Amino acid sequence: MSREDHGRTGQKTDTSEKRLTCIIDASSAIILYKTGLFPLLLDVYTIVMPVSVFEEITRSSSYPGADDFSEMSKQGRFHIIDTEVDDKIPLSLDRGEGDVISLFFNKKGNFIMIDDGAAAACCRNNKLPFINALLFPRILFLRSFINADDYNDYTQRIIMTGRYSPRIISFARCATEEDLCFFLTGM
């Protein structure tokens, strides 16, 4: 059985189980990068992003993490996949968010991480498994990858970086293993 280090606490986890594949949008990737959690995301899940998302997060080296995202891509730390137009995607979504959902419909991942309100509504309406970046520290905490202090620190950083309603913040702080069981599989 292989074992791998995780998080600032040095916790280890069994990685012999197949990891879930997360299809991520630009906002979520940037939020996790700015808060120091993107590398841990790569350790916990297999990460996939559409070409349009990769282009968005690396468009200018002045964007937060642009050079690091390019380097991680060169190292094969995540997968970039081209998408085709899907008629199930609402035209009101930005291209990146639409491409993320399209990759899911084309079975390129197990779930979506998205931080766009309209795209989240599309996921809810189509009963697609999705989370936002704010739930990632909760998932790490529930699986003991990080301790309570780190959980509170990361959660606060994400709240300060992203745009979340009080309702979403409350749900993220109180989410149980039962609420998030799908996203805990293979961890």
Secondary structure, DSSP 4 states (H G I P E B T S, - for coil): --EEEETTTTEEEE--SPPPEEEE-HHHHHHHHHTT-HHHHHHHSEEEEEHHHHHHHHS-TTSTTHHHHHHHHHTTSSEEE-----TTS-TTS-HHHHHHHHHHHTTS-SEEE---HHHHHHHHHTT--EE-TTHHHHHHHHTTSS-HHHHHHHHHHHHHHS---HHHHHHHHH--HHHHHHHHTT-
